[in-house]
Amino acid sequence: MPRAPRCRARRPCLAPPSAPAACPGLSAAVTLPRARGGAGMARREAAALALILALLTVVLAEAGAGAQRAAVEDPDYYVQEVWNREPYYARPEPEPKPEPFSPPLPPGPGKEEREPRPPEPRPPKKAAKPKKAPKKKLAPETPLPGCPPLGLETLKITDFQLHASTSKRYGLGAHRGRLNIQAGINENDFYDGAWCAGRNDLRQWIEVDARRLTRFTGVITQGRNSLWLSDWVTSYKVMVSNDSHTWVTVKNGSGDMIFEGNSEKEIPVLNELPVPMVARYIRINPQSWFDNGSICMRMEILGCPLPDPNNYYHRRNEMTTTDDLDFKHHSYKEMRQLMKVVNEMCPNITRIYNIGKSHQGLKLYAVEISDHPGEHEVGEPEFHYIAGAHGNEVLGRELMLLLMQFLCQEYLAGNERIVHLVEETRIHILPSLNPDGYEKAYEGGSELGGWSLGRWTHDGIDINNNFPDLNTLLWEAEDRQGIPRKVPNHYIAIPEWFLSENATVAVETRAVIAWMEKLPFVLGGNLQGGELVVAYPYDMVRSLWKTQERSPTPDDHVFRWLAYSYASTHRLMTDARRRVCHTEDFQKEDGTVNGASWHTVAGSLNDFSYLHTNCFELSIYVGCDKYPHESQLPEEWENNRESLIVFMEQVHRGIKGLVRDLHGKGIPNAVISVEGINHDIRTANDGDYWRLLNPGEYVVTAKAEGFTSSTKNCMVGYDMGATRCDFTLSKTNMARIREIMEKFRKQPISLPARRLKLRGRKRRQHW
């Protein structure tokens, strides 16, 4: 057996002979002949070993002197951020012809097999006459070349795996050099929008430690996210290494390849490597940058980790799923086809319908999941999930498609929990509220759409804050104490200007409003992306001229519980060890936040739903990456699966019941009031109602026009399942009189009008 090659690296490299590129620092890899016996052969082998050791000693001494000279020329050239690197012992399984850093020289007759020595790292002088690689921008349905992203944007790559030559300050360190990372409002020292080098010269670099041998295939870059500055890199080199000390530059023929970078700061640019490179480390070395700016960049690396069963770090972080679902990104047609497949699998519990059309005429499809699809069962609450209000926030859309598959499969398999949920709840799933925007994002593809491509509707409207502002109407009425007219604390009417055809309202928004007015939703969640947090209303600040201020609803205690029920069962939201996505740390509230205390939004879906309907609506931000690569979908599903189910189950918390008259007929539109909570709800058409409440004892009153009110004490326990609290109302005397008079086609007597009529008659008689 040939011996494993020895490396000049400071760490052991136990790569098999089939992968000579695993030891790039080896100046002369010698394959020894197999001993056949005899003392002479043993002596010759010992002499050969001694000669090899002597040669290696000389080579190491020369390399050390060269490195020392480079350090003397520029003391900061090798300065890195100090990290505690763990030892790396790679024993990769043999791969079919893994690509080496550079092809080895063929052995000559009677000579030893040698590898070419990689060039020593030198400070590049100029980027003159570069051999530039073609850059790739957006193209329809652009597939990423060969390998998926390593996970800089999804935070799979930790801060400790990112290093840089220098940085301007901590907030512009290597850990901020992630694709699509967003800067804080003030772009302060802690949360800025890129990695920025401390100096503008050709010796700057940013490096990623994959922590295992990886087949690198491409690089995606962006400029700095900033409202005030314009910084981006226009060209760069790519280098790889196994030990972070000896580097091999990607070549284009005989010279170093110069990759073309960005021409502005937000649109991602993809560059494929001419030949995939197998290594542990990859480094980006900027060669030129925007004339009036600095060296700043955000990036993502494309690479396939090689199998390594001995790497404990990788095994510890592996995520698999046992669910047999369709883990891919679906176009509009594929989404419609998938819904049809689910409906055919579970025809008895599913129904496909649409709530309207988009600006481009695409139908807004929804799937109903219930034991009696197509009808509202008295006493059964209705729940909805909405995703895709922002077309580029694709993760929520795919989670909804996965959820409907999962519910169908588990129902057929007899999963007691899912069977009970489906039979006791009418579930509606609207996976794509903004299909026009999604089609734009889908054309760009994962990682290449930037932060906002496809966010808005076709006519440029943000659906999430396109609803009528009812908060202002309520708060102004409360401030003037009901004068000149009183505004109710619920079911606030939509202003007339909003209903006019000339109002700037998306057709998708109008469709959702009609949908929510038609169905008596009790609880709902709208899935968004770009963060990991659950936001609850109000989303609009009450104080004028403030952009952030906690604005709780009268049901703040209920909303906080609903938000926590999702966040606490998510795999990452309440993990205090996880890194923040961009700038906000939501751990102080366990992965939840009041919307207005985060950023104020007028006319949000959450506030409108609370003030215009019975529905308690929350915004669920399901991931840092708005449009993750489809290879990440199984892990994202595992992160959110339990949370999605637990949140649906919360629709059965609180009290429920029927409000009927003495004849047992349900009274629609009756008002249900809870003492101490200044927010009422109303009964549905059949007289049934659902009131979300936390455990406790409540004084509840039911009242309706023409009926006497009724009050009860209702107890809410800690066990799942709403407490039944029914009401029977009797008609008032005036209502009975009106009913009798109308029965005989007569108008009821109005006493004040009758008195005036009698007075007039007496006056005429007196005259």
Secondary structure, 3 states (H helix, E strand, C coil): CCCCCCCCCCCCCCCCCCCHHHCCCCCCCCCCCCCCCCHHHHHHHHHHHHHHHHHHHHHHHHHHHHHHHHHHHCCCCCCCCCCCCCCCCCCCCCCCCCCCCCCCCCCCCCCCCCCCCCCCCCCCCCCCCCEEECCECCCCCCCCCCCCECCCCCCCCCHHHEEECCCCCHHHCHHHCECCCCCCCCCCCCCCCCEECCCCCCCCCEEEEEEEEEEEEEEEEECCCCCCCCCCEEEEEEEEECCCCCCEECEECCEEEEEECCCCCCCCEEEEEEEEEEEEEEEEEEEEECCCCCCEEEEEEEEEECCCCCCHHHHHCCCCCCCCCCCCCCCHHHHHHHHHHHHHHCCCCEEEEEEEECCCCCEEEEEEECCCCCCCCCCCCEEEEEECCCCCCHHHHHHHHHHHHHHHHHHHHCCHHHHHHHHHCEEEEECCCCHHHHHHHHHHCCCCCCCCCCCCCCCCCCHHHCCCCCHHHHHHHHHCCCCCCCCCCCCCCCCHHHHCCCCCCCHHHHHHHHHHHHCCEEEEEEEECCEEEEEECCCCCCCCCCCCCCCCCCCHHHHHHHHHHHHCCCCCCCCCCCCCCCCCCCHHHCCEEEHHHHCCCCCCHHHHHHHHCCCEEEEEEEECCCCCCHHHHHHHHHHHHHHHHHHHHHHHCCEEEEEECCCCCECCCCEEEECCEEEEEECCCCCEEEECCCCEEEEEEEECCCECCEEEEEEECCCCCCEECCEECCECHHHHHHHHHHHCCCCCCCHHHHHHHHHHHHHHHHC
